[in-house]
């Protein structure tokens, strides 16, 4: 007899304890008001029964291989909140892993997902036969990258951002695609100049591709015939000096407008405008990596409010609101030199994910004013903490929902992080490189005044009492 495919058979849940715990957790999160959930953050929720959750014995060491007793990972989530396997309630201040644009299980996106399945939209298929949502999403991305432009004029002007590479699953592949197009352009436009130079920012993170890792200082012994130059963010003189030294040998400059891997440093608009000017002077290409910032701001692309038009706009993470990895590169048509399989993900031509991405875009546009106000208010309240606790905090970093607190001492940053997690605030800390001492947050776009009040109040209480001292 063939085994029936059920939750119990697949999860080894013969007694139904796991299923019962998940269902109870789901019902609790759906039935409680936001105020009730905030009042219970950090507590064990008795309405959810305990269950024997799988351990991590088969994971790699860096992912907790040693945790074989009472694992406490995510069990179920809704909105800004999630319950752990040990029934503790958390306020997720990092939007999953910076990609859950609208939090966990957004009701309208969940309904859209079911609608797409009911209509026969396939989860994925060969890139040669892209389904309608993929094509529609490409058109929408071009439209957003060129606000107010006439579509007919855009199609005929290969100097505009009118071409989209959407057969990509992760941001790593998207960044790699932009870098490959930089190399192809360099080969065609500057064939006699020798080894190309790439200029990046100190602390850059453009994915886990081998070449992208080389641009942040890794694997130097395995690369030849390419020069990697790293400059400090917002250092105009260093940027100009790097371009002056390498001149027309510069193939490209790639930067994140908010460096979430470098303590949430936000680039100044005039710094990126200088980079644009220097690229134009030397025939180099400019890529703005909006994998972190894209879809988290009222105009969708953060670079629009900085007044900079890049040659490549790299997108990912929040585009499909966490339902499925989906990334893209929007670029000038004249740079379209990649062959079909030069940069692609097997599961990147995802029709269902593209349908969800269209829904995510519609939500951002519908909620644009509220998103802008909420992000501004949250960032200002975090700045207020710096003024209130100047002995602990040096400055506020980032913009809007992407906000960090720079501590004066790494010990305090790590201590605050431990205390916050103990209290039920899921935050991240950048303190694993010399000089790094920043607490990072990136709340989902459902952030409102009530959650901001709670988060700032809890942070102020921890800074006041300093339980780690």
ABEGO torsion letter per residue (X at the ends): XBBBBBAAAAAGBAAGAAAAAAAAAAAAAAABBAAAAAAABGBBBAABBBBBBBBAAABBAAAGAABABGBBBBABBBEABBBBAAGBBBBBAAGGBGABAAEBGBAAAAAAAAAAAAAGBBABBBAABBBAAAAAAAAAAAAAABBGBBAAAAAABAABBABBBAABABAAAAAAAAAAAAAAAAAAABAAAEBBBBBBBBGBBAEABAAAAAAAGBGAAABBGBBBBBBBBGBAAAAAAAAAAAEAABABBBBBABBAABGGBBBBAAAAAAAAAAAAAAGBBBBBBAAAABGABAAGBAAAAAGBBBABBBBBGAAAGGABBBBBBBBBAAABABBAAABBBAAABBAAAAAAAAAAAAAAAAAAAAAAAAAAAAAAAAAAAAAABAAABABBBEBEABBBBBBABAAAAAAAAAAAAAAGBBBBBBAABBGBBBBBBBBBAABBAAAAAAAAAAAAAAAAAGAAX
